Amino acid sequence: MITPSQSRAARALIEWTQPRLAEASKLGLSTVVDFEKSRRQISDDSRRAIQLALEAAGVIFVDENGEGPGVRLRKRSAFTR
């Protein structure tokens, strides 16, 4: 599952606001804000919805590999903003 910092970094890469992510993931804005600020635990389903929305926009999530989790973009031709 993605981390709050991965979500923030992913949004920055694709130039999305929190309201845009909330809309794309079909979640409330407060859920996205609270998740990204680590204010509260959100459900696994909500976390998955955030991840799927960002992946659909071209983000690739990199799992923990000894250096920590991360994000990167798919090749530009493979997605649109």
C-alpha positions as CSV (number, residue, x, y, z in Angstrom):
1,M,0.0,0.0,0.0
2,I,1.1,3.5,-0.7
3,T,2.3,5.9,2.0
4,P,1.1,9.5,2.5
5,S,4.4,10.8,1.2
6,Q,4.1,8.7,-1.9
7,S,0.7,10.2,-2.5
8,R,2.0,13.8,-2.1
9,A,5.0,13.1,-4.4
10,A,2.8,11.4,-7.0
11,R,0.4,14.4,-7.1
12,A,3.4,16.7,-7.5
13,L,4.6,14.7,-10.5
14,I,1.3,14.9,-12.3
15,E,0.5,18.4,-11.1
16,W,-2.8,17.4,-9.4
17,T,-4.3,19.2,-6.4
18,Q,-5.9,17.3,-3.5
19,P,-9.4,18.1,-4.8
20,R,-8.5,16.6,-8.2
21,L,-7.2,13.4,-6.5
22,A,-10.3,13.2,-4.3
23,E,-12.5,13.5,-7.5
24,A,-10.5,10.9,-9.4
25,S,-10.5,8.5,-6.5
26,K,-14.2,9.1,-5.7
27,L,-13.3,9.9,-2.1
28,G,-14.1,12.9,0.1
29,L,-11.5,15.7,0.1
30,S,-11.1,15.3,3.9
31,T,-10.1,11.7,3.4
32,V,-7.3,12.7,1.0
33,V,-6.1,15.5,3.1
34,D,-6.2,13.5,6.3
35,F,-4.3,10.6,4.6
36,E,-1.6,12.8,3.2
37,K,-1.1,14.7,6.5
38,S,-1.2,11.4,8.5
39,R,-4.0,12.8,10.6
40,R,-5.8,9.4,10.7
41,Q,-5.7,5.9,9.3
42,I,-7.9,5.5,6.3
43,S,-9.4,2.2,5.1
44,D,-7.4,-0.1,2.8
45,D,-10.2,0.4,0.2
46,S,-9.7,4.2,0.3
47,R,-5.9,3.9,0.1
48,R,-6.3,1.5,-2.8
49,A,-8.7,4.0,-4.6
50,I,-6.0,6.7,-4.2
51,Q,-3.3,4.5,-5.6
52,L,-5.5,3.3,-8.5
53,A,-6.4,6.9,-9.5
54,L,-2.8,8.0,-9.4
55,E,-1.7,4.9,-11.4
56,A,-4.3,5.6,-14.0
57,A,-2.8,9.1,-14.4
58,G,0.6,7.7,-15.1
59,V,2.3,7.2,-11.7
60,I,4.3,4.1,-10.9
61,F,4.8,3.3,-7.2
62,V,8.1,1.8,-6.2
63,D,8.0,-0.6,-3.2
64,E,10.4,-0.4,-0.3
65,N,13.7,-1.8,-1.6
66,G,16.2,-0.9,1.1
67,E,16.2,2.7,0.1
68,G,12.5,3.4,0.9
69,P,9.4,3.6,-1.1
70,G,9.1,6.0,-4.1
71,V,7.3,7.1,-7.2
72,R,8.1,7.7,-10.8
73,L,6.2,8.4,-14.0
74,R,5.5,6.1,-16.9
75,K,6.8,7.1,-20.2
76,R,4.9,10.1,-21.4
77,S,3.4,8.4,-24.5
78,A,1.7,5.9,-22.1
79,F,-0.5,8.4,-20.3
80,T,-2.2,11.8,-20.5
81,R,-2.8,14.3,-17.8
